[in-house]
Amino acid sequence: MYMYQRIKDLREDSDLSQRELVEKLDIHKTTYANYETGKRDIPMRFAIMLAKHYNVSLDYIAGLTRKKIPLNKD
């Protein structure tokens, strides 16, 4: 699974619209929409922001695992 599909699935699983999510994360809607469609690569700093927001590992966001492992709080 591609990273852009994973972030879309996470957003939809959280019952958030793109508008609601970008308001929470304070980013531009077009920028986020481009991440979700794969038109732009997702920067590491934003992937980290999403991992924290959804409380999942970066491996999950990257599609390297199917398990929604919570972030390590250490």
PyMOL Python script that loads the backbone (N, CA, C, O; Angstrom):
from pymol import cmd

cmd.read_pdbstr("""\
ATOM      1  N   MET A   1       0.853  -1.178   0.000  1.00  0.00           N
ATOM      2  CA  MET A   1       0.000   0.000   0.000  1.00  0.00           C
ATOM      3  C   MET A   1       0.892   1.232   0.000  1.00  0.00           C
ATOM      4  O   MET A   1       1.907   1.282   0.695  1.00  0.00           O
ATOM      5  N   TYR A   2       0.507   2.198  -0.771  1.00  0.00           N
ATOM      6  CA  TYR A   2       1.267   3.429  -0.851  1.00  0.00           C
ATOM      7  C   TYR A   2       0.937   4.358   0.312  1.00  0.00           C
ATOM      8  O   TYR A   2      -0.153   4.318   0.883  1.00  0.00           O
ATOM      9  N   MET A   3       1.901   5.182   0.637  1.00  0.00           N
ATOM     10  CA  MET A   3       1.772   6.092   1.764  1.00  0.00           C
ATOM     11  C   MET A   3       0.553   7.002   1.606  1.00  0.00           C
ATOM     12  O   MET A   3      -0.163   7.257   2.574  1.00  0.00           O
ATOM     13  N   TYR A   4       0.320   7.487   0.392  1.00  0.00           N
ATOM     14  CA  TYR A   4      -0.802   8.406   0.203  1.00  0.00           C
ATOM     15  C   TYR A   4      -2.139   7.724   0.454  1.00  0.00           C
ATOM     16  O   TYR A   4      -3.065   8.356   0.963  1.00  0.00           O
ATOM     17  N   GLN A   5      -2.257   6.454   0.109  1.00  0.00           N
ATOM     18  CA  GLN A   5      -3.496   5.728   0.379  1.00  0.00           C
ATOM     19  C   GLN A   5      -3.667   5.505   1.881  1.00  0.00           C
ATOM     20  O   GLN A   5      -4.778   5.573   2.407  1.00  0.00           O
ATOM     21  N   ARG A   6      -2.562   5.242   2.555  1.00  0.00           N
ATOM     22  CA  ARG A   6      -2.619   5.008   3.995  1.00  0.00           C
ATOM     23  C   ARG A   6      -3.102   6.250   4.731  1.00  0.00           C
ATOM     24  O   ARG A   6      -3.921   6.143   5.645  1.00  0.00           O
ATOM     25  N   ILE A   7      -2.603   7.446   4.344  1.00  0.00           N
ATOM     26  CA  ILE A   7      -3.038   8.639   5.063  1.00  0.00           C
ATOM     27  C   ILE A   7      -4.503   8.963   4.760  1.00  0.00           C
ATOM     28  O   ILE A   7      -5.213   9.495   5.613  1.00  0.00           O
ATOM     29  N   LYS A   8      -4.943   8.645   3.564  1.00  0.00           N
ATOM     30  CA  LYS A   8      -6.361   8.839   3.236  1.00  0.00           C
ATOM     31  C   LYS A   8      -7.223   7.902   4.075  1.00  0.00           C
ATOM     32  O   LYS A   8      -8.242   8.311   4.631  1.00  0.00           O
ATOM     33  N   ASP A   9      -6.800   6.634   4.159  1.00  0.00           N
ATOM     34  CA  ASP A   9      -7.551   5.660   4.959  1.00  0.00           C
ATOM     35  C   ASP A   9      -7.606   6.063   6.431  1.00  0.00           C
ATOM     36  O   ASP A   9      -8.652   5.941   7.068  1.00  0.00           O
ATOM     37  N   LEU A  10      -6.490   6.542   6.971  1.00  0.00           N
ATOM     38  CA  LEU A  10      -6.464   6.984   8.366  1.00  0.00           C
ATOM     39  C   LEU A  10      -7.435   8.132   8.587  1.00  0.00           C
ATOM     40  O   LEU A  10      -8.164   8.159   9.578  1.00  0.00           O
ATOM     41  N   ARG A  11      -7.440   9.075   7.661  1.00  0.00           N
ATOM     42  CA  ARG A  11      -8.347  10.220   7.790  1.00  0.00           C
ATOM     43  C   ARG A  11      -9.799   9.766   7.735  1.00  0.00           C
ATOM     44  O   ARG A  11     -10.619  10.182   8.554  1.00  0.00           O
ATOM     45  N   GLU A  12     -10.114   8.908   6.762  1.00  0.00           N
ATOM     46  CA  GLU A  12     -11.493   8.436   6.624  1.00  0.00           C
ATOM     47  C   GLU A  12     -11.912   7.579   7.817  1.00  0.00           C
ATOM     48  O   GLU A  12     -13.052   7.662   8.274  1.00  0.00           O
ATOM     49  N   ASP A  13     -10.987   6.753   8.323  1.00  0.00           N
ATOM     50  CA  ASP A  13     -11.293   5.929   9.503  1.00  0.00           C
ATOM     51  C   ASP A  13     -11.581   6.800  10.733  1.00  0.00           C
ATOM     52  O   ASP A  13     -12.289   6.384  11.650  1.00  0.00           O
ATOM     53  N   SER A  14     -11.025   8.004  10.737  1.00  0.00           N
ATOM     54  CA  SER A  14     -11.250   8.936  11.843  1.00  0.00           C
ATOM     55  C   SER A  14     -12.470   9.819  11.594  1.00  0.00           C
ATOM     56  O   SER A  14     -12.754  10.727  12.375  1.00  0.00           O
ATOM     57  N   ASP A  15     -13.189   9.551  10.507  1.00  0.00           N
ATOM     58  CA  ASP A  15     -14.377  10.336  10.138  1.00  0.00           C
ATOM     59  C   ASP A  15     -14.083  11.829  10.029  1.00  0.00           C
ATOM     60  O   ASP A  15     -14.862  12.664  10.489  1.00  0.00           O
ATOM     61  N   LEU A  16     -12.945  12.148   9.412  1.00  0.00           N
ATOM     62  CA  LEU A  16     -12.569  13.541   9.203  1.00  0.00           C
ATOM     63  C   LEU A  16     -12.611  13.868   7.720  1.00  0.00           C
ATOM     64  O   LEU A  16     -12.226  13.053   6.881  1.00  0.00           O
ATOM     65  N   SER A  17     -13.077  15.055   7.408  1.00  0.00           N
ATOM     66  CA  SER A  17     -12.956  15.544   6.038  1.00  0.00           C
ATOM     67  C   SER A  17     -11.549  16.116   5.884  1.00  0.00           C
ATOM     68  O   SER A  17     -10.857  16.359   6.873  1.00  0.00           O
ATOM     69  N   GLN A  18     -11.133  16.326   4.642  1.00  0.00           N
ATOM     70  CA  GLN A  18      -9.830  16.951   4.442  1.00  0.00           C
ATOM     71  C   GLN A  18      -9.807  18.321   5.114  1.00  0.00           C
ATOM     72  O   GLN A  18      -8.815  18.693   5.742  1.00  0.00           O
ATOM     73  N   ARG A  19     -10.884  19.058   4.983  1.00  0.00           N
ATOM     74  CA  ARG A  19     -10.947  20.401   5.577  1.00  0.00           C
ATOM     75  C   ARG A  19     -10.746  20.338   7.099  1.00  0.00           C
ATOM     76  O   ARG A  19      -9.988  21.129   7.661  1.00  0.00           O
ATOM     77  N   GLU A  20     -11.421  19.404   7.753  1.00  0.00           N
ATOM     78  CA  GLU A  20     -11.292  19.285   9.211  1.00  0.00           C
ATOM     79  C   GLU A  20      -9.861  18.947   9.601  1.00  0.00           C
ATOM     80  O   GLU A  20      -9.324  19.509  10.556  1.00  0.00           O
ATOM     81  N   LEU A  21      -9.244  18.028   8.866  1.00  0.00           N
ATOM     82  CA  LEU A  21      -7.881  17.621   9.201  1.00  0.00           C
ATOM     83  C   LEU A  21      -6.894  18.759   8.995  1.00  0.00           C
ATOM     84  O   LEU A  21      -6.059  19.015   9.862  1.00  0.00           O
ATOM     85  N   VAL A  22      -6.976  19.444   7.863  1.00  0.00           N
ATOM     86  CA  VAL A  22      -6.004  20.516   7.611  1.00  0.00           C
ATOM     87  C   VAL A  22      -6.170  21.659   8.601  1.00  0.00           C
ATOM     88  O   VAL A  22      -5.197  22.337   8.930  1.00  0.00           O
ATOM     89  N   GLU A  23      -7.383  21.880   9.076  1.00  0.00           N
ATOM     90  CA  GLU A  23      -7.571  22.902  10.111  1.00  0.00           C
ATOM     91  C   GLU A  23      -6.903  22.482  11.415  1.00  0.00           C
ATOM     92  O   GLU A  23      -6.301  23.310  12.098  1.00  0.00           O
ATOM     93  N   LYS A  24      -7.005  21.201  11.762  1.00  0.00           N
ATOM     94  CA  LYS A  24      -6.352  20.703  12.986  1.00  0.00           C
ATOM     95  C   LYS A  24      -4.835  20.769  12.878  1.00  0.00           C
ATOM     96  O   LYS A  24      -4.151  21.095  13.848  1.00  0.00           O
ATOM     97  N   LEU A  25      -4.304  20.455  11.682  1.00  0.00           N
ATOM     98  CA  LEU A  25      -2.858  20.388  11.506  1.00  0.00           C
ATOM     99  C   LEU A  25      -2.258  21.695  10.989  1.00  0.00           C
ATOM    100  O   LEU A  25      -1.039  21.823  10.872  1.00  0.00           O
ATOM    101  N   ASP A  26      -3.119  22.660  10.684  1.00  0.00           N
ATOM    102  CA  ASP A  26      -2.686  23.977  10.227  1.00  0.00           C
ATOM    103  C   ASP A  26      -1.799  23.900   8.980  1.00  0.00           C
ATOM    104  O   ASP A  26      -0.691  24.436   8.953  1.00  0.00           O
ATOM    105  N   ILE A  27      -2.312  23.224   7.954  1.00  0.00           N
ATOM    106  CA  ILE A  27      -1.637  23.205   6.656  1.00  0.00           C
ATOM    107  C   ILE A  27      -2.658  23.575   5.587  1.00  0.00           C
ATOM    108  O   ILE A  27      -3.862  23.582   5.843  1.00  0.00           O
ATOM    109  N   HIS A  28      -2.175  23.880   4.403  1.00  0.00           N
ATOM    110  CA  HIS A  28      -3.050  24.274   3.304  1.00  0.00           C
ATOM    111  C   HIS A  28      -3.761  23.050   2.730  1.00  0.00           C
ATOM    112  O   HIS A  28      -3.151  21.994   2.568  1.00  0.00           O
ATOM    113  N   LYS A  29      -5.039  23.192   2.427  1.00  0.00           N
ATOM    114  CA  LYS A  29      -5.848  22.078   1.943  1.00  0.00           C
ATOM    115  C   LYS A  29      -5.306  21.503   0.635  1.00  0.00           C
ATOM    116  O   LYS A  29      -5.282  20.284   0.464  1.00  0.00           O
ATOM    117  N   THR A  30      -4.877  22.353  -0.279  1.00  0.00           N
ATOM    118  CA  THR A  30      -4.351  21.869  -1.564  1.00  0.00           C
ATOM    119  C   THR A  30      -3.090  21.046  -1.353  1.00  0.00           C
ATOM    120  O   THR A  30      -2.896  20.019  -2.003  1.00  0.00           O
ATOM    121  N   THR A  31      -2.242  21.494  -0.454  1.00  0.00           N
ATOM    122  CA  THR A  31      -1.015  20.743  -0.158  1.00  0.00           C
ATOM    123  C   THR A  31      -1.368  19.359   0.355  1.00  0.00           C
ATOM    124  O   THR A  31      -0.826  18.356  -0.111  1.00  0.00           O
ATOM    125  N   TYR A  32      -2.287  19.308   1.326  1.00  0.00           N
ATOM    126  CA  TYR A  32      -2.677  18.009   1.865  1.00  0.00           C
ATOM    127  C   TYR A  32      -3.342  17.147   0.801  1.00  0.00           C
ATOM    128  O   TYR A  32      -3.058  15.952   0.716  1.00  0.00           O
ATOM    129  N   ALA A  33      -4.210  17.719  -0.003  1.00  0.00           N
ATOM    130  CA  ALA A  33      -4.892  16.957  -1.060  1.00  0.00           C
ATOM    131  C   ALA A  33      -3.872  16.352  -2.016  1.00  0.00           C
ATOM    132  O   ALA A  33      -4.054  15.231  -2.492  1.00  0.00           O
ATOM    133  N   ASN A  34      -2.808  17.084  -2.297  1.00  0.00           N
ATOM    134  CA  ASN A  34      -1.751  16.551  -3.169  1.00  0.00           C
ATOM    135  C   ASN A  34      -0.995  15.397  -2.515  1.00  0.00           C
ATOM    136  O   ASN A  34      -0.552  14.482  -3.209  1.00  0.00           O
ATOM    137  N   TYR A  35      -0.841  15.426  -1.204  1.00  0.00           N
ATOM    138  CA  TYR A  35      -0.224  14.300  -0.499  1.00  0.00           C
ATOM    139  C   TYR A  35      -1.125  13.070  -0.606  1.00  0.00           C
ATOM    140  O   TYR A  35      -0.661  11.957  -0.855  1.00  0.00           O
ATOM    141  N   GLU A  36      -2.405  13.297  -0.414  1.00  0.00           N
ATOM    142  CA  GLU A  36      -3.361  12.186  -0.377  1.00  0.00           C
ATOM    143  C   GLU A  36      -3.564  11.542  -1.743  1.00  0.00           C
ATOM    144  O   GLU A  36      -3.905  10.362  -1.826  1.00  0.00           O
ATOM    145  N   THR A  37      -3.361  12.299  -2.802  1.00  0.00           N
ATOM    146  CA  THR A  37      -3.518  11.748  -4.153  1.00  0.00           C
ATOM    147  C   THR A  37      -2.201  11.256  -4.733  1.00  0.00           C
ATOM    148  O   THR A  37      -2.177  10.663  -5.812  1.00  0.00           O
ATOM    149  N   GLY A  38      -1.114  11.498  -4.027  1.00  0.00           N
ATOM    150  CA  GLY A  38       0.184  11.051  -4.508  1.00  0.00           C
ATOM    151  C   GLY A  38       0.830  12.005  -5.488  1.00  0.00           C
ATOM    152  O   GLY A  38       1.835  11.658  -6.108  1.00  0.00           O
ATOM    153  N   LYS A  39       0.278  13.208  -5.648  1.00  0.00           N
ATOM    154  CA  LYS A  39       0.850  14.193  -6.559  1.00  0.00           C
ATOM    155  C   LYS A  39       2.100  14.848  -5.980  1.00  0.00           C
ATOM    156  O   LYS A  39       2.934  15.372  -6.718  1.00  0.00           O
ATOM    157  N   ARG A  40       2.222  14.815  -4.664  1.00  0.00           N
ATOM    158  CA  ARG A  40       3.407  15.338  -3.981  1.00  0.00           C
ATOM    159  C   ARG A  40       3.875  14.307  -2.974  1.00  0.00           C
ATOM    160  O   ARG A  40       3.070  13.609  -2.357  1.00  0.00           O
ATOM    161  N   ASP A  41       5.189  14.221  -2.815  1.00  0.00           N
ATOM    162  CA  ASP A  41       5.747  13.351  -1.784  1.00  0.00           C
ATOM    163  C   ASP A  41       5.469  13.955  -0.415  1.00  0.00           C
ATOM    164  O   ASP A  41       5.467  15.174  -0.241  1.00  0.00           O
ATOM    165  N   ILE A  42       5.236  13.081   0.543  1.00  0.00           N
ATOM    166  CA  ILE A  42       4.954  13.527   1.897  1.00  0.00           C
ATOM    167  C   ILE A  42       6.281  13.749   2.624  1.00  0.00           C
ATOM    168  O   ILE A  42       7.060  12.809   2.779  1.00  0.00           O
ATOM    169  N   PRO A  43       6.549  14.982   3.073  1.00  0.00           N
ATOM    170  CA  PRO A  43       7.798  15.231   3.798  1.00  0.00           C
ATOM    171  C   PRO A  43       7.816  14.477   5.131  1.00  0.00           C
ATOM    172  O   PRO A  43       6.772  14.243   5.740  1.00  0.00           O
ATOM    173  N   MET A  44       8.993  14.111   5.562  1.00  0.00           N
ATOM    174  CA  MET A  44       9.147  13.367   6.809  1.00  0.00           C
ATOM    175  C   MET A  44       8.522  14.121   7.986  1.00  0.00           C
ATOM    176  O   MET A  44       7.865  13.505   8.825  1.00  0.00           O
ATOM    177  N   ARG A  45       8.710  15.422   8.063  1.00  0.00           N
ATOM    178  CA  ARG A  45       8.161  16.186   9.187  1.00  0.00           C
ATOM    179  C   ARG A  45       6.634  16.100   9.214  1.00  0.00           C
ATOM    180  O   ARG A  45       6.034  16.083  10.289  1.00  0.00           O
ATOM    181  N   PHE A  46       6.008  16.047   8.049  1.00  0.00           N
ATOM    182  CA  PHE A  46       4.559  15.927   8.007  1.00  0.00           C
ATOM    183  C   PHE A  46       4.125  14.501   8.337  1.00  0.00           C
ATOM    184  O   PHE A  46       3.106  14.305   9.000  1.00  0.00           O
ATOM    185  N   ALA A  47       4.885  13.503   7.882  1.00  0.00           N
ATOM    186  CA  ALA A  47       4.580  12.115   8.222  1.00  0.00           C
ATOM    187  C   ALA A  47       4.638  11.928   9.736  1.00  0.00           C
ATOM    188  O   ALA A  47       3.808  11.223  10.310  1.00  0.00           O
ATOM    189  N   ILE A  48       5.612  12.555  10.378  1.00  0.00           N
ATOM    190  CA  ILE A  48       5.731  12.495  11.837  1.00  0.00           C
ATOM    191  C   ILE A  48       4.524  13.158  12.490  1.00  0.00           C
ATOM    192  O   ILE A  48       3.979  12.643  13.467  1.00  0.00           O
ATOM    193  N   MET A  49       4.109  14.301  11.950  1.00  0.00           N
ATOM    194  CA  MET A  49       2.938  15.002  12.476  1.00  0.00           C
ATOM    195  C   MET A  49       1.697  14.105  12.382  1.00  0.00           C
ATOM    196  O   MET A  49       0.901  14.046  13.319  1.00  0.00           O
ATOM    197  N   LEU A  50       1.536  13.414  11.262  1.00  0.00           N
ATOM    198  CA  LEU A  50       0.395  12.516  11.090  1.00  0.00           C
ATOM    199  C   LEU A  50       0.479  11.322  12.035  1.00  0.00           C
ATOM    200  O   LEU A  50      -0.529  10.904  12.603  1.00  0.00           O
ATOM    201  N   ALA A  51       1.680  10.776  12.201  1.00  0.00           N
ATOM    202  CA  ALA A  51       1.859   9.644  13.113  1.00  0.00           C
ATOM    203  C   ALA A  51       1.444  10.032  14.533  1.00  0.00           C
ATOM    204  O   ALA A  51       0.779   9.262  15.227  1.00  0.00           O
ATOM    205  N   LYS A  52       1.838  11.213  14.947  1.00  0.00           N
ATOM    206  CA  LYS A  52       1.452  11.691  16.273  1.00  0.00           C
ATOM    207  C   LYS A  52      -0.055  11.926  16.353  1.00  0.00           C
ATOM    208  O   LYS A  52      -0.695  11.571  17.343  1.00  0.00           O
ATOM    209  N   HIS A  53      -0.609  12.521  15.312  1.00  0.00           N
ATOM    210  CA  HIS A  53      -2.046  12.816  15.308  1.00  0.00           C
ATOM    211  C   HIS A  53      -2.874  11.536  15.412  1.00  0.00           C
ATOM    212  O   HIS A  53      -3.828  11.475  16.187  1.00  0.00           O
ATOM    213  N   TYR A  54      -2.514  10.522  14.639  1.00  0.00           N
ATOM    214  CA  TYR A  54      -3.272   9.270  14.604  1.00  0.00           C
ATOM    215  C   TYR A  54      -2.767   8.232  15.608  1.00  0.00           C
ATOM    216  O   TYR A  54      -3.373   7.172  15.766  1.00  0.00           O
ATOM    217  N   ASN A  55      -1.646   8.542  16.292  1.00  0.00           N
ATOM    218  CA  ASN A  55      -1.022   7.619  17.241  1.00  0.00           C
ATOM    219  C   ASN A  55      -0.718   6.268  16.600  1.00  0.00           C
ATOM    220  O   ASN A  55      -1.101   5.213  17.105  1.00  0.00           O
ATOM    221  N   VAL A  56      -0.019   6.337  15.476  1.00  0.00           N
ATOM    222  CA  VAL A  56       0.436   5.124  14.776  1.00  0.00           C
ATOM    223  C   VAL A  56       1.913   5.301  14.450  1.00  0.00           C
ATOM    224  O   VAL A  56       2.440   6.413  14.477  1.00  0.00           O
ATOM    225  N   SER A  57       2.563   4.203  14.145  1.00  0.00           N
ATOM    226  CA  SER A  57       3.985   4.258  13.821  1.00  0.00           C
ATOM    227  C   SER A  57       4.202   4.815  12.413  1.00  0.00           C
ATOM    228  O   SER A  57       3.305   4.790  11.570  1.00  0.00           O
ATOM    229  N   LEU A  58       5.407   5.313  12.183  1.00  0.00           N
ATOM    230  CA  LEU A  58       5.772   5.746  10.836  1.00  0.00           C
ATOM    231  C   LEU A  58       5.779   4.569   9.877  1.00  0.00           C
ATOM    232  O   LEU A  58       5.478   4.727   8.694  1.00  0.00           O
ATOM    233  N   ASP A  59       6.124   3.382  10.383  1.00  0.00           N
ATOM    234  CA  ASP A  59       6.082   2.181   9.542  1.00  0.00           C
ATOM    235  C   ASP A  59       4.669   1.934   9.021  1.00  0.00           C
ATOM    236  O   ASP A  59       4.490   1.525   7.874  1.00  0.00           O
ATOM    237  N   TYR A  60       3.679   2.179   9.855  1.00  0.00           N
ATOM    238  CA  TYR A  60       2.295   1.994   9.430  1.00  0.00           C
ATOM    239  C   TYR A  60       1.933   3.017   8.353  1.00  0.00           C
ATOM    240  O   TYR A  60       1.337   2.667   7.334  1.00  0.00           O
ATOM    241  N   ILE A  61       2.287   4.255   8.576  1.00  0.00           N
ATOM    242  CA  ILE A  61       1.989   5.293   7.585  1.00  0.00           C
ATOM    243  C   ILE A  61       2.698   5.002   6.268  1.00  0.00           C
ATOM    244  O   ILE A  61       2.135   5.225   5.196  1.00  0.00           O
ATOM    245  N   ALA A  62       3.916   4.511   6.343  1.00  0.00           N
ATOM    246  CA  ALA A  62       4.683   4.204   5.137  1.00  0.00           C
ATOM    247  C   ALA A  62       4.204   2.938   4.442  1.00  0.00           C
ATOM    248  O   ALA A  62       4.632   2.649   3.325  1.00  0.00           O
ATOM    249  N   GLY A  63       3.328   2.185   5.081  1.00  0.00           N
ATOM    250  CA  GLY A  63       2.832   0.957   4.477  1.00  0.00           C
ATOM    251  C   GLY A  63       3.751  -0.232   4.660  1.00  0.00           C
ATOM    252  O   GLY A  63       3.628  -1.230   3.951  1.00  0.00           O
ATOM    253  N   LEU A  64       4.679  -0.131   5.614  1.00  0.00           N
ATOM    254  CA  LEU A  64       5.622  -1.220   5.853  1.00  0.00           C
ATOM    255  C   LEU A  64       5.053  -2.299   6.764  1.00  0.00           C
ATOM    256  O   LEU A  64       5.598  -3.399   6.852  1.00  0.00           O
ATOM    257  N   THR A  65       3.958  -1.978   7.437  1.00  0.00           N
ATOM    258  CA  THR A  65       3.276  -2.939   8.295  1.00  0.00           C
ATOM    259  C   THR A  65       1.777  -2.687   8.217  1.00  0.00           C
ATOM    260  O   THR A  65       1.334  -1.577   7.923  1.00  0.00           O
ATOM    261  N   ARG A  66       1.012  -3.726   8.481  1.00  0.00           N
ATOM    262  CA  ARG A  66      -0.440  -3.583   8.501  1.00  0.00           C
ATOM    263  C   ARG A  66      -0.974  -3.365   9.915  1.00  0.00           C
ATOM    264  O   ARG A  66      -2.165  -3.119  10.105  1.00  0.00           O
ATOM    265  N   LYS A  67      -0.086  -3.459  10.901  1.00  0.00           N
ATOM    266  CA  LYS A  67      -0.487  -3.312  12.305  1.00  0.00           C
ATOM    267  C   LYS A  67      -0.412  -1.854  12.723  1.00  0.00           C
ATOM    268  O   LYS A  67       0.609  -1.195  12.528  1.00  0.00           O
ATOM    269  N   LYS A  68      -1.494  -1.356  13.297  1.00  0.00           N
ATOM    270  CA  LYS A  68      -1.530   0.014  13.803  1.00  0.00           C
ATOM    271  C   LYS A  68      -0.861   0.049  15.187  1.00  0.00           C
ATOM    272  O   LYS A  68      -1.525   0.134  16.220  1.00  0.00           O
ATOM    273  N   ILE A  69       0.444  -0.018  15.168  1.00  0.00           N
ATOM    274  CA  ILE A  69       1.207  -0.007  16.408  1.00  0.00           C
ATOM    275  C   ILE A  69       1.267   1.434  16.920  1.00  0.00           C
ATOM    276  O   ILE A  69       1.707   2.331  16.200  1.00  0.00           O
ATOM    277  N   PRO A  70       0.825   1.658  18.167  1.00  0.00           N
ATOM    278  CA  PRO A  70       0.867   3.025  18.719  1.00  0.00           C
ATOM    279  C   PRO A  70       2.310   3.533  18.805  1.00  0.00           C
ATOM    280  O   PRO A  70       3.258   2.753  18.903  1.00  0.00           O
ATOM    281  N   LEU A  71       2.445   4.833  18.766  1.00  0.00           N
ATOM    282  CA  LEU A  71       3.760   5.440  18.925  1.00  0.00           C
ATOM    283  C   LEU A  71       4.335   5.106  20.284  1.00  0.00           C
ATOM    284  O   LEU A  71       3.601   4.987  21.265  1.00  0.00           O
ATOM    285  N   ASN A  72       5.627   4.957  20.343  1.00  0.00           N
ATOM    286  CA  ASN A  72       6.320   4.751  21.603  1.00  0.00           C
ATOM    287  C   ASN A  72       6.362   6.085  22.325  1.00  0.00           C
ATOM    288  O   ASN A  72       6.864   7.063  21.771  1.00  0.00           O
ATOM    289  N   LYS A  73       5.862   6.151  23.514  1.00  0.00           N
ATOM    290  CA  LYS A  73       5.766   7.411  24.272  1.00  0.00           C
ATOM    291  C   LYS A  73       7.052   7.769  25.015  1.00  0.00           C
ATOM    292  O   LYS A  73       7.063   8.747  25.762  1.00  0.00           O
ATOM    293  N   ASP A  74       8.129   7.016  24.838  1.00  0.00           N
ATOM    294  CA  ASP A  74       9.384   7.300  25.535  1.00  0.00           C
ATOM    295  C   ASP A  74      10.001   8.592  25.082  1.00  0.00           C
ATOM    296  O   ASP A  74      11.063   8.974  25.574  1.00  0.00           O
TER     297      ASP A  74
END
""", "prot")
cmd.dss("prot")
cmd.show_as("cartoon", "prot")
cmd.util.cbc("prot")
cmd.orient("prot")
